């Protein structure tokens, strides 16, 4: 694929923010950052269209509280049409991380993620989605 060049005009404040974004995300230049942001936007637009996506729900919680794990397992069973795998990791004596791999429509994955992350006792949770093509 050939690369085309174009110029962009930005206010100083936006250019400073872009340069900071480049540094914080270890991009080698502004063009890389622009490509990443445009592709990210394209993926997020697909989510809005309820296209097929893949992703992971990542949660951190106190693994000594068995009701959290039980509630998570119940939801995973309820959404078994989109759950493709689960892994649990011990982070400390009390905390663990659970990663639930998912594939389905963005609406369905967001629905599951919202339910999982809202389980009482979840310390942190996040859904990460990506296009499947």
C-alpha positions in Angstrom: 0.0 0.0 0.0 1.4 3.4 -1.0 1.7 6.2 1.5 0.2 9.6 0.7 1.4 12.8 2.3 -0.8 15.7 3.4 -0.5 18.6 5.8 -2.5 19.2 8.9 -3.0 22.5 10.6 -3.4 22.4 14.4 -3.6 25.0 17.2 -0.5 25.1 19.3 -2.3 23.5 22.3 -3.4 20.5 20.1 0.0 20.1 18.6 1.6 20.0 22.1 -1.0 17.4 23.2 -0.2 15.3 20.1 3.5 15.5 20.8 2.9 14.4 24.4 0.8 11.5 23.1 3.6 10.4 20.8 6.1 10.4 23.6 3.7 8.7 26.2 2.8 5.9 23.7 6.4 5.4 22.3 5.4 6.3 18.7 8.4 7.1 16.6 6.7 10.1 15.0 3.4 12.0 14.6 2.4 10.0 11.5 2.4 6.8 13.5 0.2 8.4 16.2 -2.2 9.6 13.5 -2.4 6.2 11.9 -3.1 4.6 15.3 -5.8 7.1 16.2 -7.6 6.8 12.9 -7.5 3.0 13.1 -8.7 3.1 16.7 -11.6 5.3 15.6 -12.5 2.9 12.8 -12.6 0.0 15.2 -14.8 1.9 17.7 -17.2 2.9 14.9 -17.6 -0.8 14.1 -18.5 -1.3 17.7 -21.3 1.2 17.3 -22.6 -0.7 14.3 -22.8 -3.8 16.4 -20.3 -5.7 14.2 -18.6 -8.9 15.1 -15.6 -8.2 17.4 -13.3 -10.1 19.7 -11.9 -9.0 23.0 -11.3 -9.7 26.7 -12.8 -8.6 29.9 -10.1 -8.1 32.5 -11.0 -8.0 36.2 -9.1 -7.8 39.4 -10.8 -8.9 42.7 -10.2 -10.5 46.1 -10.1 -14.2 45.3 -10.9 -15.1 48.9 -14.4 -13.8 48.3 -15.9 -16.8 46.6 -19.2 -15.1 45.9 -17.4 -12.9 43.3 -16.0 -15.9 41.4 -19.4 -17.7 41.6 -21.3 -14.7 40.3 -18.7 -14.3 37.5 -19.1 -18.0 36.6 -22.9 -17.7 36.5 -22.7 -14.8 34.1 -20.1 -16.6 31.9 -22.6 -19.5 31.7 -25.4 -17.2 30.8 -23.3 -15.6 28.0 -21.7 -18.9 26.9 -22.5 -18.0 23.3 -19.8 -15.3 23.4 -17.3 -16.6 26.1 -14.5 -18.5 24.4 -12.1 -19.0 27.3 -11.2 -17.9 30.8 -7.9 -17.6 32.7 -7.2 -16.8 36.3 -4.0 -15.5 37.7 -2.9 -15.1 41.3 -1.5 -11.5 41.8 -1.0 -11.6 45.6 -2.2 -13.5 48.6 -5.6 -12.0 48.3 -6.0 -10.6 44.8 -6.4 -12.4 41.5 -6.9 -11.4 37.9 -9.5 -13.0 35.7 -9.3 -12.6 31.9 -12.4 -13.7 29.9 -11.8 -14.0 26.2 -15.0 -13.1 24.2 -16.2 -13.0 20.6 -19.5 -11.7 19.4 -21.4 -8.5 18.6 -20.1 -5.4 20.4 -23.5 -4.9 22.0 -23.5 -8.4 23.5 -19.9 -8.1 24.7 -20.5 -4.7 26.3 -23.6 -6.1 28.0 -21.7 -8.9 29.5 -18.8 -6.7 30.5 -21.0 -4.2 32.2 -22.6 -7.0 34.3 -19.3 -8.5 35.2 -17.6 -5.3 36.1 -20.5 -4.3 38.3 -20.3 -7.4 40.5 -19.9 -6.2 44.1 -16.2 -6.6 45.0 -14.6 -6.1 41.6 -11.7 -3.7 42.3 -11.0 -3.0 38.6 -12.5 -4.1 35.3 -12.2 -3.3 31.7 -13.4 -4.5 28.3 -11.0 -4.5 25.5 -12.4 -5.1 22.0 -10.8 -5.4 18.5 -12.0 -6.1 15.1 -11.9 -9.7 14.0 -11.1 -9.2 10.3 
